[in-house]
Amino acid sequence: MSSRFPDVPAGAFDAFIGGAVATSRSHRAWTPADGALPALFVSHGAPPLFDDGPWMDELLAWATALPKPRAILIVSAHWEQAPARLSASMARTPLVYDFGGFDRRYYELKYPTPDAGRLAGRVRATLAAAGSPAVHEDRRRGLDHGAWVPLKVMYPLADVPVLQLSLPSSDPGSLLELGKRLRPLRDEGVLVIGSGFMTHGLPFLREAMLTGRVPGWSRDFDAWAADALDHGDVDELAAYQAKAPGMPYAHPTVEHFVPLFVTLGAATDPGQPVTTTIVGTMWGLSRRSFQVS
């Protein structure tokens, strides 16, 4: 059965979670001796992630190959807000179920994270020290699916404080600079994540859904992005709207691609080749994900 219409909604997650929790209980915590954590770009998957057992296994293996972070700061495609704001930092921050057309089960999933007040203070102080305007907390804003869906798989114990920082711009240069300003947090055991999708042409997926074939625009854009990432070619990536094959079909709107620039900006050297961690497709969309040190 297609993951779009599974026999048991989130049944793959039910089969996954017992072993994942056992694995996570032995997950070693980050210490200063580990040095800076990497920064991640995650193709986040939305509710269908919970119907894809192999993909969940990949995400959990990626998370547990790294020390467990002290906290997580994530910039998601699903919160575009300028100037930049922080999500609510209280414990058990409510979730935003910002998706439609799925079974009720997906709207009942929870992810009760710990209090993130200390992280909020460190983010504000770090950005202020870099000359950024004051960043305020939106106490009405919960974690959207670009954050809680992948993190529920990667850190299923929900024992790591999580905050979202809004995506304040779609300009690559501005987002690279934002990532650079967040870079010192990595030295403190904070995992900085850009959450999007390597291709996201949802309006153009009818043929892929019917045939199971990856559309040419998705395949070509992914290959182009992979080559640029492998060569650390940030300038090529920043010119994606003019240079990338498959545009604008791969990204008719750009919010799922540009979190990548926060990740690259947070790298010690944004021009270094990345370490690709996940490849493959979902519904014909590239779920390429990577980390930088």
Secondary structure as UniProt FT lines:
FT   TURN            3..4
FT   TURN            9..10
FT   HELIX           11..25
FT   HELIX           32..34
FT   STRAND          39..43
FT   HELIX           47..51
FT   HELIX           53..65
FT   STRAND          71..76
FT   TURN            77..78
FT   STRAND          85..86
FT   TURN            91..92
FT   HELIX           104..107
FT   HELIX           117..129
FT   TURN            130..131
FT   STRAND          136..137
FT   TURN            139..140
FT   HELIX           145..154
FT   TURN            156..157
FT   STRAND          162..165
FT   HELIX           172..182
FT   HELIX           183..188
FT   STRAND          190..196
FT   HELIX           202..204
FT   HELIX           206..211
FT   HELIX           216..230
FT   TURN            231..232
FT   HELIX           234..238
FT   HELIX           240..243
FT   TURN            245..249
FT   TURN            255..258
FT   HELIX           259..265
FT   TURN            270..271
FT   STRAND          275..278
FT   STRAND          281..282
FT   TURN            283..284
FT   STRAND          285..286
FT   STRAND          289..292
//
